[in-house]
């Protein structure tokens, strides 16, 4: 393989990895988790999320967390800031979100699970099929919003409000898509690094 082709491959892999990182690393999902209760899950990379929330809280940036437990504790402490930058509504009424749990794995991916009690149906009648909307201001770029883990995906940009959607009963728990996309990005980045080293060695020989 020629040096020019190898270097072109580096650029391609790096661009692909960057796309996966910036567009696919955050997914928000919402579903009914029981009578009168909605569950919202945010799947993201823990360290960028912590940095964003610290900046929004106006506090000095902390040292990078060293363990999943450190990341979990930091995210839990920043939850009031996160909640202040979420606007989830049912039939126009804002939902009061409560943090249920935070999970962080060994690759620094996190899932935040929140729940909220739904207000009573408007005027004593049932909710319409498209009463739920989501909006947040802690995500600055593009991210995915789904009303069910296997439902249609809506791409939102920053503080954009989602289209009104119907919430369905949550399906069986499944691994989040965000870690899967992010690990693909990390694998591509590592491949790009290997090819880059080969380019440098051949160029210097």
N, CA and C atoms as an extended XYZ file, in Angstrom:
615
Properties=species:S:1:pos:R:3:atomname:S:1:resname:S:1:resid:I:1 pbc="F F F"
N         0.844       -1.190        0.000 N   UNK     1
C         0.000        0.000        0.000 CA  UNK     1
C         0.879        1.241        0.000 C   UNK     1
N         0.605        2.209       -0.863 N   UNK     2
C         1.444        3.394       -0.961 CA  UNK     2
C         1.236        4.299        0.234 C   UNK     2
N         2.251        5.167        0.472 N   UNK     3
C         2.153        6.094        1.598 CA  UNK     3
C         0.995        7.054        1.398 C   UNK     3
N         0.753        7.486        0.153 N   UNK     4
C        -0.337        8.427       -0.111 CA  UNK     4
C        -1.684        7.795        0.215 C   UNK     4
N        -1.853        6.525       -0.156 N   UNK     5
C        -3.107        5.839        0.120 CA  UNK     5
C        -3.303        5.633        1.616 C   UNK     5
N        -2.212        5.320        2.321 N   UNK     6
C        -2.305        5.137        3.766 CA  UNK     6
C        -2.731        6.426        4.456 C   UNK     6
N        -2.159        7.530        4.034 N   UNK     7
C        -2.488        8.808        4.663 CA  UNK     7
C        -3.922        9.220        4.344 C   UNK     7
N        -4.378        8.896        3.141 N   UNK     8
C        -5.771        9.187        2.798 CA  UNK     8
C        -6.713        8.379        3.677 C   UNK     8
N        -6.309        7.131        3.973 N   UNK     9
C        -7.106        6.289        4.850 CA  UNK     9
C        -7.159        6.864        6.260 C   UNK     9
N        -6.043        7.440        6.731 N   UNK    10
C        -6.024        8.092        8.042 CA  UNK    10
C        -7.073        9.184        8.097 C   UNK    10
N        -7.111       10.037        7.068 N   UNK    11
C        -8.059       11.146        7.053 CA  UNK    11
C        -9.497       10.640        7.053 C   UNK    11
N        -9.748        9.593        6.276 N   UNK    12
C       -11.092        9.037        6.204 CA  UNK    12
C       -11.523        8.468        7.541 C   UNK    12
N       -10.646        7.689        8.175 N   UNK    13
C       -10.993        7.090        9.459 CA  UNK    13
C       -11.191        8.152       10.527 C   UNK    13
N       -10.339        9.165       10.534 N   UNK    14
C       -10.454       10.230       11.529 CA  UNK    14
C       -11.757       10.985       11.353 C   UNK    14
N       -12.119       11.290       10.126 N   UNK    15
C       -13.364       12.006        9.867 CA  UNK    15
C       -14.565       11.182       10.286 C   UNK    15
N       -14.526        9.872       10.003 N   UNK    16
C       -15.638        9.000       10.385 CA  UNK    16
C       -15.755        8.903       11.887 C   UNK    16
N       -14.624        8.759       12.572 N   UNK    17
C       -14.648        8.672       14.033 CA  UNK    17
C       -15.169        9.957       14.634 C   UNK    17
N       -14.756       11.102       14.094 N   UNK    18
C       -15.236       12.374       14.608 CA  UNK    18
C       -16.726       12.518       14.431 C   UNK    18
N       -17.266       12.033       13.291 N   UNK    19
C       -18.702       12.107       13.058 CA  UNK    19
C       -19.462       11.277       14.081 C   UNK    19
N       -18.961       10.090       14.373 N   UNK    20
C       -19.636        9.240       15.349 CA  UNK    20
C       -19.614        9.881       16.725 C   UNK    20
N       -18.513       10.544       17.046 N   UNK    21
C       -18.382       11.151       18.365 CA  UNK    21
C       -19.327       12.323       18.533 C   UNK    21
N       -19.403       13.195       17.523 N   UNK    22
C       -20.160       14.424       17.679 CA  UNK    22
C       -21.649       14.237       17.468 C   UNK    22
N       -22.080       13.283       16.668 N   UNK    23
C       -23.487       13.156       16.330 CA  UNK    23
C       -24.185       12.010       17.037 C   UNK    23
N       -23.474       10.961       17.378 N   UNK    24
C       -24.150        9.762       17.874 CA  UNK    24
C       -23.875        9.470       19.332 C   UNK    24
N       -23.192       10.349       20.050 N   UNK    25
C       -22.795       10.004       21.409 CA  UNK    25
C       -23.841       10.365       22.448 C   UNK    25
N       -24.897       11.084       22.083 N   UNK    26
C       -25.938       11.433       23.044 CA  UNK    26
C       -27.298       11.020       22.501 C   UNK    26
N       -28.026       10.250       23.290 N   UNK    27
C       -29.363        9.817       22.917 CA  UNK    27
C       -30.281       10.034       24.112 C   UNK    27
N       -31.419       10.668       23.864 N   UNK    28
C       -32.441       10.878       24.887 CA  UNK    28
C       -33.658       10.052       24.504 C   UNK    28
N       -34.187        9.280       25.437 N   UNK    29
C       -35.383        8.490       25.165 CA  UNK    29
C       -36.405        8.720       26.268 C   UNK    29
N       -37.669        8.641       25.892 N   UNK    30
C       -38.762        8.830       26.849 CA  UNK    30
C       -39.815        7.763       26.609 C   UNK    30
N       -40.388        7.245       27.693 N   UNK    31
C       -41.424        6.225       27.590 CA  UNK    31
C       -42.204        6.197       28.898 C   UNK    31
N       -43.391        5.637       28.845 N   UNK    32
C       -44.162        5.427       30.062 CA  UNK    32
C       -43.580        4.229       30.801 C   UNK    32
N       -43.391        4.382       32.101 N   UNK    33
C       -42.835        3.274       32.886 CA  UNK    33
C       -43.847        2.700       33.856 C   UNK    33
N       -45.072        3.151       33.787 N   UNK    34
C       -46.124        2.666       34.669 CA  UNK    34
C       -47.280        3.644       34.623 C   UNK    34
N       -48.344        3.348       35.300 N   UNK    35
C       -49.498        4.256       35.298 CA  UNK    35
C       -49.132        5.647       35.825 C   UNK    35
N       -49.278        6.649       34.984 N   UNK    36
C       -49.038        8.020       35.413 CA  UNK    36
C       -47.589        8.387       35.609 C   UNK    36
N       -46.647        7.583       35.077 N   UNK    37
C       -45.218        7.860       35.270 CA  UNK    37
C       -44.493        7.807       33.934 C   UNK    37
N       -43.630        8.780       33.706 N   UNK    38
C       -42.811        8.791       32.502 CA  UNK    38
C       -41.350        8.604       32.909 C   UNK    38
N       -40.629        7.846       32.115 N   UNK    39
C       -39.201        7.630       32.359 CA  UNK    39
C       -38.411        8.258       31.229 C   UNK    39
N       -37.402        9.031       31.573 N   UNK    40
C       -36.524        9.669       30.590 CA  UNK    40
C       -35.105        9.188       30.840 C   UNK    40
N       -34.447        8.745       29.789 N   UNK    41
C       -33.071        8.247       29.882 CA  UNK    41
C       -32.176        9.086       28.994 C   UNK    41
N       -31.048        9.504       29.531 N   UNK    42
C       -30.034       10.227       28.760 CA  UNK    42
C       -28.793        9.359       28.716 C   UNK    42
N       -28.375        8.957       27.530 N   UNK    43
C       -27.157        8.168       27.337 CA  UNK    43
C       -26.122        9.065       26.680 C   UNK    43
N       -24.952        9.181       27.290 N   UNK    44
C       -23.948       10.123       26.797 CA  UNK    44
C       -22.566        9.705       27.275 C   UNK    44
N       -21.561       10.433       26.821 N   UNK    45
C       -20.209       10.275       27.337 CA  UNK    45
C       -20.099       11.070       28.638 C   UNK    45
N       -19.619       10.437       29.670 N   UNK    46
C       -19.656       11.030       31.003 CA  UNK    46
C       -18.804       12.294       31.117 C   UNK    46
N       -17.554       12.247       30.651 N   UNK    47
C       -16.651       13.374       30.888 CA  UNK    47
C       -17.090       14.659       30.184 C   UNK    47
N       -17.478       14.627       28.893 N   UNK    48
C       -17.997       15.860       28.281 CA  UNK    48
C       -19.260       16.363       28.975 C   UNK    48
N       -20.111       15.444       29.422 N   UNK    49
C       -21.324       15.859       30.128 CA  UNK    49
C       -20.975       16.579       31.425 C   UNK    49
N       -20.026       16.028       32.169 N   UNK    50
C       -19.602       16.667       33.424 CA  UNK    50
C       -19.048       18.056       33.145 C   UNK    50
N       -18.198       18.175       32.119 N   UNK    51
C       -17.601       19.476       31.795 CA  UNK    51
C       -18.678       20.493       31.423 C   UNK    51
N       -19.679       20.066       30.640 N   UNK    52
C       -20.759       20.983       30.258 CA  UNK    52
C       -21.543       21.444       31.475 C   UNK    52
N       -21.890       20.506       32.352 N   UNK    53
C       -22.696       20.859       33.507 CA  UNK    53
C       -21.931       21.763       34.475 C   UNK    53
N       -20.634       21.529       34.631 N   UNK    54
C       -19.839       22.412       35.487 CA  UNK    54
C       -19.802       23.828       34.916 C   UNK    54
N       -19.668       23.927       33.598 N   UNK    55
C       -19.657       25.254       32.970 CA  UNK    55
C       -21.011       25.936       33.148 C   UNK    55
N       -22.092       25.193       32.972 N   UNK    56
C       -23.420       25.780       33.127 CA  UNK    56
C       -23.694       26.172       34.571 C   UNK    56
N       -23.110       25.431       35.512 N   UNK    57
C       -23.290       25.746       36.931 CA  UNK    57
C       -22.423       26.913       37.371 C   UNK    57
N       -21.466       27.309       36.521 N   UNK    58
C       -20.582       28.414       36.866 CA  UNK    58
C       -19.577       28.072       37.934 C   UNK    58
N       -19.155       26.797       37.974 N   UNK    59
C       -18.172       26.377       38.963 CA  UNK    59
C       -16.887       25.983       38.241 C   UNK    59
N       -15.741       26.067       38.930 N   UNK    60
C       -14.472       25.706       38.287 CA  UNK    60
C       -14.491       24.252       37.822 C   UNK    60
N       -13.840       24.005       36.713 N   UNK    61
C       -13.759       22.641       36.189 CA  UNK    61
C       -12.995       21.759       37.169 C   UNK    61
N       -13.509       20.580       37.399 N   UNK    62
C       -12.864       19.648       38.319 CA  UNK    62
C       -11.806       18.843       37.582 C   UNK    62
N       -10.996       18.131       38.354 N   UNK    63
C       -10.033       17.221       37.757 CA  UNK    63
C       -10.781       16.076       37.071 C   UNK    63
N       -10.241       15.552       35.982 N   UNK    64
C       -10.927       14.442       35.305 CA  UNK    64
C       -11.163       13.280       36.270 C   UNK    64
N       -12.400       12.762       36.351 N   UNK    65
C       -12.674       11.636       37.247 CA  UNK    65
C       -11.832       10.433       36.861 C   UNK    65
N       -11.442        9.659       37.858 N   UNK    66
C       -10.539        8.532       37.605 CA  UNK    66
C       -11.275        7.204       37.485 C   UNK    66
N       -12.449        7.087       38.089 N   UNK    67
C       -13.146        5.803       38.109 CA  UNK    67
C       -14.622        6.012       37.758 C   UNK    67
N       -15.325        4.929       37.394 N   UNK    68
C       -16.766        5.045       37.166 CA  UNK    68
C       -17.502        5.601       38.379 C   UNK    68
N       -17.069        5.206       39.582 N   UNK    69
C       -17.703        5.715       40.791 CA  UNK    69
C       -17.529        7.214       40.933 C   UNK    69
N       -16.332        7.712       40.602 N   UNK    70
C       -16.087        9.155       40.657 CA  UNK    70
C       -16.992        9.894       39.679 C   UNK    70
N       -17.122        9.355       38.477 N   UNK    71
C       -17.974       10.000       37.470 CA  UNK    71
C       -19.439        9.988       37.914 C   UNK    71
N       -19.864        8.859       38.444 N   UNK    72
C       -21.253        8.759       38.892 CA  UNK    72
C       -21.540        9.778       39.991 C   UNK    72
N       -20.652        9.876       40.969 N   UNK    73
C       -20.859       10.812       42.072 CA  UNK    73
C       -20.869       12.258       41.568 C   UNK    73
N       -20.007       12.558       40.590 N   UNK    74
C       -19.951       13.930       40.067 CA  UNK    74
C       -21.232       14.272       39.308 C   UNK    74
N       -21.724       13.334       38.517 N   UNK    75
C       -22.961       13.587       37.771 CA  UNK    75
C       -24.138       13.752       38.734 C   UNK    75
N       -24.192       12.918       39.767 N   UNK    76
C       -25.278       13.030       40.738 CA  UNK    76
C       -25.256       14.395       41.426 C   UNK    76
N       -24.056       14.890       41.742 N   UNK    77
C       -23.962       16.195       42.408 CA  UNK    77
C       -24.371       17.339       41.490 C   UNK    77
N       -24.254       17.127       40.170 N   UNK    78
C       -24.595       18.163       39.199 CA  UNK    78
C       -26.021       18.023       38.668 C   UNK    78
N       -26.775       17.075       39.206 N   UNK    79
C       -28.122       16.858       38.688 CA  UNK    79
C       -29.016       18.094       38.781 C   UNK    79
N       -28.966       18.900       39.858 N   UNK    80
C       -29.804       20.106       39.871 CA  UNK    80
C       -29.557       21.023       38.667 C   UNK    80
N       -28.300       21.116       38.244 N   UNK    81
C       -27.999       21.927       37.056 CA  UNK    81
C       -28.578       21.289       35.805 C   UNK    81
N       -28.432       19.972       35.700 N   UNK    82
C       -29.007       19.268       34.555 CA  UNK    82
C       -30.517       19.464       34.498 C   UNK    82
N       -31.175       19.283       35.615 N   UNK    83
C       -32.637       19.409       35.654 CA  UNK    83
C       -33.090       20.816       35.279 C   UNK    83
N       -32.310       21.817       35.669 N   UNK    84
C       -32.662       23.201       35.353 CA  UNK    84
C       -32.586       23.502       33.864 C   UNK    84
N       -31.885       22.630       33.115 N   UNK    85
C       -31.725       22.841       31.669 CA  UNK    85
C       -32.536       21.832       30.859 C   UNK    85
N       -33.579       21.259       31.470 N   UNK    86
C       -34.488       20.340       30.797 CA  UNK    86
C       -35.898       20.892       30.868 C   UNK    86
N       -36.590       20.844       29.760 N   UNK    87
C       -37.980       21.262       29.711 CA  UNK    87
C       -38.783       20.141       29.054 C   UNK    87
N       -39.276       19.214       29.882 N   UNK    88
C       -40.103       18.106       29.411 CA  UNK    88
C       -41.539       18.411       29.804 C   UNK    88
N       -42.468       18.285       28.854 N   UNK    89
C       -43.851       18.680       29.110 CA  UNK    89
C       -44.843       17.627       28.622 C   UNK    89
N       -45.936       17.545       29.348 N   UNK    90
C       -47.064       16.731       28.925 CA  UNK    90
C       -48.285       17.642       28.854 C   UNK    90
N       -48.866       17.737       27.674 N   UNK    91
C       -50.015       18.608       27.449 CA  UNK    91
C       -49.700       20.047       27.855 C   UNK    91
N       -48.450       20.456       27.614 N   UNK    92
C       -48.044       21.816       27.925 CA  UNK    92
C       -47.641       22.041       29.361 C   UNK    92
N       -47.847       21.050       30.224 N   UNK    93
C       -47.498       21.193       31.635 CA  UNK    93
C       -46.089       20.658       31.879 C   UNK    93
N       -45.195       21.473       32.503 N   UNK    94
C       -43.831       20.988       32.764 CA  UNK    94
C       -43.837       19.837       33.758 C   UNK    94
N       -42.937       18.878       33.526 N   UNK    95
C       -42.814       17.712       34.399 CA  UNK    95
C       -41.698       17.931       35.409 C   UNK    95
N       -41.940       17.537       36.640 N   UNK    96
C       -40.928       17.627       37.698 CA  UNK    96
C       -40.108       16.339       37.698 C   UNK    96
N       -38.882       16.423       37.198 N   UNK    97
C       -38.049       15.232       37.052 CA  UNK    97
C       -37.296       14.914       38.332 C   UNK    97
N       -37.219       13.630       38.627 N   UNK    98
C       -36.442       13.143       39.756 CA  UNK    98
C       -35.404       12.151       39.232 C   UNK    98
N       -34.203       12.230       39.790 N   UNK    99
C       -33.146       11.309       39.379 CA  UNK    99
C       -33.387        9.955       40.021 C   UNK    99
N       -33.453        8.931       39.181 N   UNK   100
C       -33.650        7.582       39.687 CA  UNK   100
C       -32.314        6.885       39.901 C   UNK   100
N       -31.437        6.900       38.905 N   UNK   101
C       -30.102        6.334       39.083 CA  UNK   101
C       -29.190        6.797       37.959 C   UNK   101
N       -27.896        6.639       38.196 N   UNK   102
C       -26.857        6.963       37.216 CA  UNK   102
C       -25.969        5.741       37.086 C   UNK   102
N       -25.765        5.278       35.857 N   UNK   103
C       -24.869        4.154       35.593 CA  UNK   103
C       -23.705        4.642       34.739 C   UNK   103
N       -22.506        4.226       35.093 N   UNK   104
C       -21.301        4.574       34.328 CA  UNK   104
C       -20.505        3.300       34.127 C   UNK   104
N       -20.116        3.016       32.872 N   UNK   105
C       -19.348        1.796       32.624 CA  UNK   105
C       -17.853        2.091       32.533 C   UNK   105
N       -17.076        1.056       32.246 N   UNK   106
C       -15.618        1.198       32.232 CA  UNK   106
C       -15.102        2.006       31.046 C   UNK   106
N       -15.948        2.281       30.054 N   UNK   107
C       -15.526        3.111       28.914 CA  UNK   107
C       -15.990        4.551       29.075 C   UNK   107
N       -16.413        4.922       30.285 N   UNK   108
C       -16.848        6.290       30.606 CA  UNK   108
C       -18.121        6.695       29.871 C   UNK   108
N       -18.966        5.701       29.561 N   UNK   109
C       -20.298        5.997       29.039 CA  UNK   109
C       -21.271        6.000       30.221 C   UNK   109
N       -22.240        6.897       30.163 N   UNK   110
C       -23.175        7.001       31.279 CA  UNK   110
C       -24.610        6.955       30.794 C   UNK   110
N       -25.476        6.463       31.656 N   UNK   111
C       -26.915        6.531       31.442 CA  UNK   111
C       -27.554        7.117       32.691 C   UNK   111
N       -28.276        8.227       32.506 N   UNK   112
C       -29.029        8.838       33.588 CA  UNK   112
C       -30.493        8.480       33.389 C   UNK   112
N       -31.110        7.957       34.426 N   UNK   113
C       -32.520        7.585       34.337 CA  UNK   113
C       -33.315        8.457       35.295 C   UNK   113
N       -34.287        9.151       34.736 N   UNK   114
C       -35.135       10.049       35.514 CA  UNK   114
C       -36.581        9.627       35.372 C   UNK   114
N       -37.378        9.951       36.369 N   UNK   115
C       -38.810        9.683       36.306 CA  UNK   115
C       -39.573       10.946       36.691 C   UNK   115
N       -40.825       11.009       36.251 N   UNK   116
C       -41.687       12.130       36.608 CA  UNK   116
C       -43.122       11.647       36.632 C   UNK   116
N       -43.883       12.171       37.579 N   UNK   117
C       -45.313       11.874       37.634 CA  UNK   117
C       -46.039       12.759       36.629 C   UNK   117
N       -46.934       12.145       35.873 N   UNK   118
C       -47.697       12.910       34.897 CA  UNK   118
C       -48.815       13.675       35.593 C   UNK   118
N       -49.061       14.895       35.143 N   UNK   119
C       -50.211       15.624       35.692 CA  UNK   119
C       -51.506       14.948       35.255 C   UNK   119
N       -52.592       15.295       35.911 N   UNK   120
C       -53.880       14.715       35.529 CA  UNK   120
C       -54.244       15.097       34.108 C   UNK   120
N       -54.936       14.223       33.395 N   UNK   121
C       -55.344       14.529       32.020 CA  UNK   121
C       -56.114       15.838       31.955 C   UNK   121
N       -55.966       16.592       30.884 N   UNK   122
C       -56.646       17.883       30.771 CA  UNK   122
C       -58.157       17.727       30.848 C   UNK   122
N       -58.766       18.525       31.763 N   UNK   123
C       -60.220       18.548       31.917 CA  UNK   123
C       -60.802       17.160       32.147 C   UNK   123
N       -60.033       16.317       32.811 N   UNK   124
C       -60.533       15.002       33.163 CA  UNK   124
C       -60.586       14.003       32.033 C   UNK   124
N       -60.171       14.399       30.826 N   UNK   125
C       -60.201       13.490       29.688 CA  UNK   125
C       -58.852       12.857       29.453 C   UNK   125
N       -58.757       11.945       28.507 N   UNK   126
C       -57.470       11.291       28.222 CA  UNK   126
C       -56.515       12.230       27.508 C   UNK   126
N       -55.223       11.928       27.623 N   UNK   127
C       -54.240       12.681       26.864 CA  UNK   127
C       -54.427       12.416       25.384 C   UNK   127
N       -54.099       13.429       24.596 N   UNK   128
C       -54.062       13.213       23.159 CA  UNK   128
C       -52.832       12.361       22.830 C   UNK   128
N       -52.751       11.861       21.609 N   UNK   129
C       -51.671       10.950       21.240 CA  UNK   129
C       -50.333       11.670       21.061 C   UNK   129
N       -50.342       12.985       21.018 N   UNK   130
C       -49.090       13.707       20.759 CA  UNK   130
C       -48.877       14.814       21.788 C   UNK   130
N       -49.032       14.458       23.066 N   UNK   131
C       -48.975       15.469       24.123 CA  UNK   131
C       -47.587       15.711       24.697 C   UNK   131
N       -46.611       14.822       24.468 N   UNK   132
C       -45.303       14.957       25.124 CA  UNK   132
C       -44.318       15.705       24.234 C   UNK   132
N       -43.591       16.668       24.829 N   UNK   133
C       -42.517       17.372       24.121 CA  UNK   133
C       -41.279       17.414       25.006 C   UNK   133
N       -40.121       17.463       24.359 N   UNK   134
C       -38.819       17.485       25.044 CA  UNK   134
C       -37.982       18.643       24.523 C   UNK   134
N       -37.288       19.299       25.434 N   UNK   135
C       -36.354       20.364       25.068 CA  UNK   135
C       -35.290       20.441       26.154 C   UNK   135
N       -34.041       20.673       25.755 N   UNK   136
C       -32.981       20.862       26.748 CA  UNK   136
C       -31.990       21.895       26.237 C   UNK   136
N       -31.244       22.472       27.162 N   UNK   137
C       -30.245       23.485       26.795 CA  UNK   137
C       -28.849       23.131       27.294 C   UNK   137
N       -28.632       21.873       27.686 N   UNK   138
C       -27.287       21.471       28.089 CA  UNK   138
C       -26.546       20.751       26.968 C   UNK   138
N       -27.231       20.441       25.877 N   UNK   139
C       -26.590       19.844       24.704 CA  UNK   139
C       -26.466       20.927       23.644 C   UNK   139
N       -25.238       21.143       23.154 N   UNK   140
C       -25.003       22.245       22.238 CA  UNK   140
C       -25.089       21.832       20.767 C   UNK   140
N       -24.883       20.571       20.473 N   UNK   141
C       -24.882       20.119       19.087 CA  UNK   141
C       -26.091       19.253       18.776 C   UNK   141
N       -25.942       18.416       17.755 N   UNK   142
C       -27.027       17.535       17.335 CA  UNK   142
C       -27.051       16.280       18.203 C   UNK   142
N       -28.253       15.792       18.482 N   UNK   143
C       -28.398       14.553       19.241 CA  UNK   143
C       -29.714       13.896       18.858 C   UNK   143
N       -29.874       12.645       19.302 N   UNK   144
C       -31.066       11.874       18.953 CA  UNK   144
C       -32.085       11.877       20.098 C   UNK   144
N       -33.352       12.019       19.712 N   UNK   145
C       -34.447       11.881       20.670 CA  UNK   145
C       -35.400       10.823       20.145 C   UNK   145
N       -35.759        9.865       21.009 N   UNK   146
C       -36.714        8.827       20.620 CA  UNK   146
C       -37.768        8.709       21.711 C   UNK   146
N       -39.013        8.473       21.300 N   UNK   147
C       -40.093        8.322       22.277 CA  UNK   147
C       -40.207        6.890       22.774 C   UNK   147
N       -39.388        6.009       22.213 N   UNK   148
C       -39.296        4.622       22.662 CA  UNK   148
C       -37.975        4.108       22.127 C   UNK   148
N       -37.351        3.142       22.805 N   UNK   149
C       -36.035        2.681       22.374 CA  UNK   149
C       -36.029        2.168       20.945 C   UNK   149
N       -37.140        1.670       20.471 N   UNK   150
C       -37.202        1.179       19.108 CA  UNK   150
C       -38.129        2.040       18.244 C   UNK   150
N       -38.474        3.212       18.728 N   UNK   151
C       -39.358        4.091       17.978 CA  UNK   151
C       -38.583        4.926       16.973 C   UNK   151
N       -39.292        5.799       16.228 N   UNK   152
C       -38.619        6.648       15.244 CA  UNK   152
C       -37.679        7.636       15.922 C   UNK   152
N       -36.583        7.933       15.252 N   UNK   153
C       -35.567        8.842       15.791 CA  UNK   153
C       -35.803       10.242       15.250 C   UNK   153
N       -35.737       11.218       16.139 N   UNK   154
C       -35.784       12.618       15.729 CA  UNK   154
C       -34.451       13.259       16.098 C   UNK   154
N       -33.795       13.896       15.115 N   UNK   155
C       -32.553       14.600       15.380 CA  UNK   155
C       -32.887       16.023       15.809 C   UNK   155
N       -32.398       16.409       16.983 N   UNK   156
C       -32.601       17.758       17.499 CA  UNK   156
C       -31.278       18.498       17.526 C   UNK   156
N       -31.331       19.795       17.381 N   UNK   157
C       -30.137       20.627       17.390 CA  UNK   157
C       -30.196       21.569       18.580 C   UNK   157
N       -29.280       21.358       19.550 N   UNK   158
C       -29.200       22.246       20.701 CA  UNK   158
C       -30.531       22.390       21.426 C   UNK   158
N       -31.023       23.628       21.583 N   UNK   159
C       -32.242       23.870       22.364 CA  UNK   159
C       -33.545       23.657       21.588 C   UNK   159
N       -33.482       23.019       20.453 N   UNK   160
C       -34.681       22.784       19.649 CA  UNK   160
C       -35.689       21.917       20.414 C   UNK   160
N       -36.967       22.246       20.292 N   UNK   161
C       -38.035       21.464       20.917 CA  UNK   161
C       -38.445       20.327       19.998 C   UNK   161
N       -38.649       19.156       20.580 N   UNK   162
C       -39.057       18.006       19.780 CA  UNK   162
C       -40.473       18.208       19.248 C   UNK   162
N       -40.788       17.465       18.218 N   UNK   163
C       -42.172       17.411       17.765 CA  UNK   163
C       -43.000       16.708       18.839 C   UNK   163
N       -44.255       17.090       19.025 N   UNK   164
C       -45.095       16.383       20.003 CA  UNK   164
C       -45.186       14.897       19.650 C   UNK   164
N       -45.043       14.052       20.652 N   UNK   165
C       -45.044       12.607       20.409 CA  UNK   165
C       -45.951       11.908       21.406 C   UNK   165
N       -46.339       10.697       21.052 N   UNK   166
C       -47.096        9.839       21.963 CA  UNK   166
C       -46.115        8.972       22.728 C   UNK   166
N       -46.327        8.845       24.013 N   UNK   167
C       -45.492        7.971       24.822 CA  UNK   167
C       -46.137        6.608       24.936 C   UNK   167
N       -45.315        5.565       24.806 N   UNK   168
C       -45.794        4.203       24.926 CA  UNK   168
C       -45.138        3.551       26.132 C   UNK   168
N       -45.675        2.427       26.537 N   UNK   169
C       -45.077        1.678       27.638 CA  UNK   169
C       -43.656        1.285       27.272 C   UNK   169
N       -42.733        1.437       28.210 N   UNK   170
C       -41.334        1.101       27.956 CA  UNK   170
C       -41.199       -0.377       27.651 C   UNK   170
N       -40.373       -0.695       26.665 N   UNK   171
C       -40.094       -2.098       26.350 CA  UNK   171
C       -39.021       -2.623       27.284 C   UNK   171
N       -38.676       -3.870       27.141 N   UNK   172
C       -37.649       -4.472       28.000 CA  UNK   172
C       -36.359       -3.691       27.870 C   UNK   172
N       -35.658       -3.546       28.981 N   UNK   173
C       -34.403       -2.803       28.979 CA  UNK   173
C       -33.426       -3.402       27.990 C   UNK   173
N       -32.779       -2.530       27.247 N   UNK   174
C       -31.757       -2.960       26.290 CA  UNK   174
C       -30.583       -2.020       26.396 C   UNK   174
N       -29.368       -2.459       26.058 N   UNK   175
C       -28.208       -1.568       26.127 CA  UNK   175
C       -28.434       -0.341       25.271 C   UNK   175
N       -27.983        0.799       25.775 N   UNK   176
C       -28.143        2.046       25.033 CA  UNK   176
C       -27.385        2.012       23.726 C   UNK   176
N       -27.888        2.763       22.733 N   UNK   177
C       -27.206        2.851       21.448 CA  UNK   177
C       -25.978        3.748       21.536 C   UNK   177
N       -26.000        4.694       22.489 N   UNK   178
C       -24.900        5.659       22.532 CA  UNK   178
C       -23.546        5.002       22.765 C   UNK   178
N       -23.389        4.109       23.778 N   UNK   179
C       -22.090        3.458       23.934 CA  UNK   179
C       -21.663        2.683       22.700 C   UNK   179
N       -22.656        2.046       22.007 N   UNK   180
C       -22.291        1.271       20.821 CA  UNK   180
C       -21.706        2.190       19.753 C   UNK   180
N       -22.358        3.326       19.488 N   UNK   181
C       -21.848        4.253       18.489 CA  UNK   181
C       -20.496        4.808       18.903 C   UNK   181
N       -20.361        5.128       20.189 N   UNK   182
C       -19.122        5.735       20.649 CA  UNK   182
C       -17.965        4.753       20.571 C   UNK   182
N       -18.222        3.473       20.909 N   UNK   183
C       -17.143        2.481       20.820 CA  UNK   183
C       -16.713        2.284       19.381 C   UNK   183
N       -17.669        2.378       18.443 N   UNK   184
C       -17.284        2.317       17.037 CA  UNK   184
C       -16.331        3.455       16.722 C   UNK   184
N       -16.665        4.649       17.225 N   UNK   185
C       -15.802        5.796       16.978 CA  UNK   185
C       -14.421        5.603       17.563 C   UNK   185
N       -14.357        5.062       18.802 N   UNK   186
C       -13.055        4.820       19.424 CA  UNK   186
C       -12.255        3.795       18.625 C   UNK   186
N       -12.914        2.751       18.131 N   UNK   187
C       -12.213        1.730       17.350 CA  UNK   187
C       -11.656        2.316       16.061 C   UNK   187
N       -12.442        3.159       15.410 N   UNK   188
C       -11.967        3.790       14.180 CA  UNK   188
C       -10.786        4.718       14.472 C   UNK   188
N       -10.874        5.429       15.597 N   UNK   189
C        -9.779        6.325       15.942 CA  UNK   189
C        -8.491        5.548       16.196 C   UNK   189
N        -8.600        4.402       16.865 N   UNK   190
C        -7.417        3.591       17.113 CA  UNK   190
C        -6.852        3.063       15.803 C   UNK   190
N        -7.739        2.676       14.875 N   UNK   191
C        -7.272        2.234       13.567 CA  UNK   191
C        -6.552        3.337       12.829 C   UNK   191
N        -7.094        4.561       12.946 N   UNK   192
C        -6.451        5.695       12.297 CA  UNK   192
C        -5.063        5.954       12.887 C   UNK   192
N        -4.929        5.782       14.216 N   UNK   193
C        -3.638        5.989       14.860 CA  UNK   193
C        -2.610        4.989       14.347 C   UNK   193
N        -3.021        3.717       14.205 N   UNK   194
C        -2.100        2.691       13.710 CA  UNK   194
C        -1.624        3.029       12.305 C   UNK   194
N        -2.576        3.427       11.443 N   UNK   195
C        -2.207        3.755       10.071 CA  UNK   195
C        -1.299        4.980       10.035 C   UNK   195
N        -1.567        5.953       10.928 N   UNK   196
C        -0.735        7.158       10.982 CA  UNK   196
C         0.700        6.810       11.349 C   UNK   196
N         0.867        5.911       12.317 N   UNK   197
C         2.218        5.499       12.719 CA  UNK   197
C         2.931        4.839       11.547 C   UNK   197
N         2.204        3.995       10.798 N   UNK   198
C         2.816        3.356        9.633 CA  UNK   198
C         3.270        4.394        8.626 C   UNK   198
N         2.424        5.416        8.389 N   UNK   199
C         2.785        6.501        7.458 CA  UNK   199
C         4.061        7.192        7.896 C   UNK   199
N         4.143        7.516        9.207 N   UNK   200
C         5.318        8.226        9.698 CA  UNK   200
C         6.580        7.388        9.542 C   UNK   200
N         6.463        6.097        9.854 N   UNK   201
C         7.641        5.218        9.751 CA  UNK   201
C         8.114        5.084        8.307 C   UNK   201
N         7.163        4.939        7.386 N   UNK   202
C         7.559        4.813        5.978 CA  UNK   202
C         8.118        6.122        5.421 C   UNK   202
N         7.573        7.248        5.929 N   UNK   203
C         8.068        8.532        5.464 CA  UNK   203
C         9.468        8.831        5.928 C   UNK   203
N         9.819        8.284        7.128 N   UNK   204
C        11.150        8.561        7.658 CA  UNK   204
C        12.200        7.544        7.221 C   UNK   204
N        11.739        6.455        6.562 N   UNK   205
C        12.701        5.414        6.152 CA  UNK   205
C        13.290        5.731        4.789 C   UNK   205
